[in-house]
Every structure is written in C-alpha cells, then in structure tokens.
Amino acid sequence: MWDHIQKYWLTYAMGIVAGGLGALWKWVRGKFRTLDAMKEANLALLHDRLYQGCKHYIAQGHIDVDSLKNIEYLYRAYHALGGNGTGTELYTRVQKLPIKED
C-alpha cells in the first residue's frame, strides 16, 4: 500500500515540476524575445539619429568639437549593437570634416 501511495505522489510531484519548468521556459523565452525587440528598437533609433546628424553636418561642410563627440557617442553605441556599414560610412565621412570653432 505504501509503495502504491509513493508511486502516485512521485508521479504527481513530477507532473508539477515538469509543468513548472515548462511555464518557466515559456516566461524566459518571452523575456528574451522582448529583449531582442528592444535591442532592434534601440538600434533603429541610434541609426536614425546617427544618419540625420551625419547628413546634417556633411551638408553643412563642417562640424564643431562637441557635435563630433556627440556623433562619436552615438556611433559607438550603434556599432556595439551590431549596426551596419551605412553608419560606419557616414561616421567616417563626418570625422574627415573640418572642425569649426564656435
């Protein structure tokens, strides 16, 4: 009788553990998907700011030191998140612009 009770309680406990692990895995997977989406959103925002800033200063024909530091700050974050060659090309072109004092 005792063996019979242990067997069913063990089966019941294993079912609870398996269900809990399944729910935990679903939650963790959802968090990783959210994190990936947030990374993509940040990358898109950084790309837009970098693109707009670089285009502005390239059209202007010069850049000041503070603006160059700002563009560099944006570029480093953009590049660290895996940004593509478009941002790198624009950043390289902005670095070559003459520095104009305020």
URSUL-V54830 format. One record per residue. N is the residue number from 1. SS is DSSP state (H for helix, E for strand, - for the rest). OMEGA is omega in degrees with one decimal (999 if undefined). Layout:
N_SS_OMEGA ; N_SS_OMEGA
//
This chain:
1_-_-180.0 ; 2_H_177.9 ; 3_H_179.4 ; 4_H_179.0 ; 5_H_179.5 ; 6_H_-178.7 ; 7_H_-178.1 ; 8_H_176.4 ; 9_H_177.8 ; 10_H_176.9 ; 11_H_178.9 ; 12_H_-179.6 ; 13_H_179.5 ; 14_H_176.4 ; 15_H_177.8 ; 16_H_179.5 ; 17_H_179.8 ; 18_H_177.6 ; 19_H_177.9 ; 20_H_178.3 ; 21_H_177.0 ; 22_H_178.7 ; 23_H_178.4 ; 24_H_179.2 ; 25_H_178.5 ; 26_H_179.2 ; 27_H_-180.0 ; 28_H_179.1 ; 29_H_176.6 ; 30_H_178.3 ; 31_H_178.4 ; 32_H_176.7 ; 33_H_177.3 ; 34_H_178.9 ; 35_H_177.4 ; 36_H_178.8 ; 37_H_178.6 ; 38_H_177.0 ; 39_H_179.1 ; 40_H_178.9 ; 41_H_177.6 ; 42_H_178.8 ; 43_H_178.8 ; 44_H_178.8 ; 45_H_177.9 ; 46_H_179.0 ; 47_H_-179.5 ; 48_H_-179.3 ; 49_H_179.3 ; 50_H_-179.6 ; 51_H_-178.8 ; 52_H_179.9 ; 53_H_-179.5 ; 54_H_179.1 ; 55_H_179.6 ; 56_H_-176.6 ; 57_H_176.0 ; 58_H_177.9 ; 59_H_179.7 ; 60_H_177.1 ; 61_-_177.4 ; 62_E_-179.2 ; 63_E_174.9 ; 64_-_-173.6 ; 65_H_-178.8 ; 66_H_179.1 ; 67_H_177.2 ; 68_H_177.3 ; 69_H_178.2 ; 70_H_178.1 ; 71_H_179.0 ; 72_H_178.8 ; 73_H_177.0 ; 74_H_-176.9 ; 75_H_-179.1 ; 76_H_178.4 ; 77_H_179.4 ; 78_H_-178.8 ; 79_H_-179.9 ; 80_H_178.4 ; 81_-_177.0 ; 82_-_179.1 ; 83_-_-174.7 ; 84_-_-176.0 ; 85_H_179.2 ; 86_H_178.7 ; 87_H_179.3 ; 88_H_179.3 ; 89_H_179.8 ; 90_H_179.1 ; 91_H_178.5 ; 92_H_178.7 ; 93_H_179.0 ; 94_H_178.9 ; 95_H_-178.3 ; 96_-_-179.8 ; 97_-_175.9 ; 98_E_178.2 ; 99_E_178.8 ; 100_-_178.0 ; 101_-_-180.0 ; 102_-_999
//
